[in-house]
């Protein structure tokens, strides 16, 4: 079945827009520096799929940036991992009827299951925590806002730089503990 010309144009526009935004997000992430107290959050919605990616210096979330050296640090890694797995302690969307499908977390020696450390380590000894959340939304067109809950869980976090593409609109904003809500429409 051949799609009407307007649908073909819309599909091409959507694909181009999405690829352009993804490239911009990757470029932004590459250029972003490792700054304690600051994290980045990328939100991309296409159709019923919504992806949220959080990147933060491990210091902001764990209180250290190396592999855990003692039992207290190993417990801290487990505690932070549990907090990050609970998406409602990270972000809460208004609208959309979104269901969490998958969470992927990488942090220093996070491998509580004793796998290899997959975290991003630089030669300076700094490391980042990276978290990806995948959602399926029944009514993505009704997503109107999101509340970032990270500040409540991680007091060392001072700012979250957000870049987003939702419902064909895009934008960016720096959130703080006193301004943690992002309007998406």
C-alpha positions as CSV (number, residue, x, y, z in Angstrom):
1,X,0.0,0.0,0.0
2,X,1.4,3.4,-1.0
3,X,1.2,6.1,1.6
4,X,-0.3,9.5,0.6
5,X,2.3,12.1,-0.3
6,X,1.6,14.1,2.9
7,X,2.3,11.1,5.0
8,X,5.5,10.3,3.1
9,X,6.7,13.9,3.6
10,X,5.8,13.8,7.3
11,X,7.7,10.5,7.7
12,X,10.8,12.0,6.0
13,X,10.5,15.2,8.1
14,X,10.1,13.2,11.3
15,X,13.1,10.9,10.5
16,X,15.3,13.9,9.6
17,X,14.2,15.9,12.7
18,X,14.8,12.9,15.0
19,X,18.2,12.1,13.5
20,X,19.2,15.8,13.6
21,X,18.1,16.0,17.3
22,X,19.9,12.8,18.2
23,X,23.1,14.0,16.5
24,X,22.8,17.4,18.4
25,X,22.2,15.6,21.7
26,X,25.3,13.4,21.1
27,X,27.4,16.5,20.1
28,X,26.1,18.3,23.2
29,X,27.0,15.3,25.4
30,X,30.5,15.0,23.9
31,X,31.1,18.7,24.5
32,X,29.7,18.7,28.0
33,X,32.4,18.7,30.6
34,X,32.5,16.6,33.8
35,X,31.3,19.1,36.4
36,X,30.5,18.1,39.9
37,X,27.0,19.2,40.9
38,X,25.8,19.2,37.3
39,X,24.0,16.4,35.4
40,X,22.5,16.2,31.9
41,X,19.1,14.8,31.0
42,X,18.1,14.0,27.4
43,X,14.5,13.2,26.6
44,X,13.4,12.0,23.1
45,X,9.9,10.9,22.2
46,X,9.0,9.4,18.8
47,X,5.6,7.9,18.3
48,X,4.8,5.9,21.4
49,X,8.4,5.5,22.4
50,X,10.0,7.7,25.0
51,X,13.7,7.6,26.0
52,X,15.2,9.4,28.9
53,X,19.0,9.4,29.4
54,X,20.7,10.7,32.5
55,X,24.5,11.4,32.7
56,X,26.1,12.6,35.9
57,X,29.5,12.6,37.5
58,X,29.5,9.7,39.9
59,X,30.4,12.1,42.7
60,X,27.0,13.7,42.5
61,X,25.2,10.4,43.1
62,X,27.6,8.1,44.9
63,X,29.9,10.5,46.7
64,X,32.9,9.0,45.0
65,X,34.2,8.3,41.5
66,X,36.2,5.1,41.8
67,X,35.4,1.5,42.2
68,X,34.1,0.9,45.7
69,X,37.0,0.2,48.1
70,X,35.1,-1.0,51.1
71,X,31.7,-2.5,52.2
72,X,30.2,1.0,52.9
73,X,30.9,2.1,49.4
74,X,29.6,-1.2,47.9
75,X,26.3,-0.6,49.9
76,X,26.2,2.9,48.5
77,X,26.5,1.6,45.0
78,X,23.6,-0.8,45.7
79,X,21.5,1.9,47.3
80,X,22.0,4.4,44.4
81,X,21.3,1.6,41.9
82,X,18.0,0.9,43.6
83,X,17.1,4.6,43.6
84,X,17.9,5.0,39.9
85,X,15.9,1.8,39.1
86,X,12.9,3.5,40.7
87,X,12.1,5.9,37.9
88,X,9.6,7.8,40.1
89,X,12.6,8.9,42.2
90,X,14.2,10.3,39.0
91,X,11.5,11.8,36.8
92,X,7.7,11.9,36.8
93,X,5.8,12.8,33.7
94,X,2.5,14.6,33.6
95,X,0.3,12.9,31.0
96,X,1.2,10.3,28.4
97,X,0.2,7.2,30.2
98,X,3.8,6.0,29.9
99,X,4.9,2.5,31.1
100,X,8.6,1.9,31.9
101,X,9.9,-0.9,29.8
102,X,13.6,-1.0,30.6
103,X,16.3,0.6,32.7
104,X,20.0,0.4,31.9
105,X,22.5,1.7,34.5
106,X,26.3,2.0,34.2
107,X,28.3,3.3,37.1
108,X,31.7,2.7,38.7
109,X,31.9,-1.0,39.7
110,X,28.1,-0.9,39.7
111,X,28.2,-4.4,38.7
112,X,26.8,-5.6,41.9
113,X,26.6,-9.0,40.1
114,X,30.4,-8.8,39.9
115,X,30.7,-8.2,36.2
116,X,33.3,-5.9,34.8
117,X,33.1,-2.2,35.3
118,X,31.5,-0.6,32.3
119,X,31.4,3.0,33.5
120,X,32.9,5.9,31.6
121,X,36.4,6.5,33.1
122,X,38.7,9.3,32.0
123,X,42.4,9.3,32.6
124,X,41.9,11.9,35.3
125,X,40.1,9.4,37.5
126,X,36.7,10.9,37.0
127,X,33.8,8.7,36.1
128,X,30.1,9.2,35.1
129,X,26.9,7.4,35.9
130,X,24.8,6.8,32.9
131,X,21.2,5.7,33.0
132,X,18.8,5.0,30.2
133,X,15.1,4.6,30.7
134,X,12.8,3.3,27.9
135,X,9.0,3.9,28.1
136,X,6.0,3.0,26.0
137,X,3.3,5.7,26.1
138,X,-0.3,5.1,25.3
139,X,-1.1,8.8,24.8
140,X,2.2,10.5,24.1
141,X,0.4,13.6,22.8
142,X,-0.8,14.3,26.3
143,X,2.7,14.6,27.9
144,X,2.7,18.2,29.2
145,X,5.5,18.3,31.7
146,X,8.0,16.5,33.8
147,X,9.2,16.9,37.4
148,X,12.9,16.0,38.1
149,X,13.0,14.3,41.5
150,X,16.8,13.8,41.5
151,X,17.4,16.8,43.7
152,X,15.4,15.2,46.5
153,X,17.5,12.1,46.3
154,X,20.9,13.5,45.7
155,X,21.7,16.7,47.5
156,X,25.1,17.1,45.8
157,X,23.2,17.8,42.6
158,X,22.9,21.5,42.0
159,X,21.8,21.6,38.3
160,X,20.3,19.3,35.7
161,X,20.7,20.5,32.1
162,X,17.8,19.1,30.1
163,X,17.5,18.8,26.3
164,X,14.2,17.5,25.0
165,X,12.2,16.6,21.9
166,X,8.6,15.7,22.7
167,X,5.5,15.9,20.5
168,X,7.5,17.5,17.6
169,X,8.8,20.3,19.8
170,X,12.2,20.7,21.3
171,X,13.9,22.8,23.9
172,X,16.4,23.0,26.7
173,X,16.4,24.3,30.2
174,X,18.6,24.2,33.3
175,X,16.8,22.9,36.3
176,X,17.7,23.4,40.0
177,X,16.3,22.3,43.3
178,X,14.1,25.4,43.4
179,X,13.0,25.0,39.8
180,X,12.7,21.3,39.0
181,X,9.6,21.3,36.7
182,X,9.9,21.3,32.9
183,X,6.9,22.3,30.9
184,X,6.9,20.5,27.6
185,X,4.2,22.4,25.7
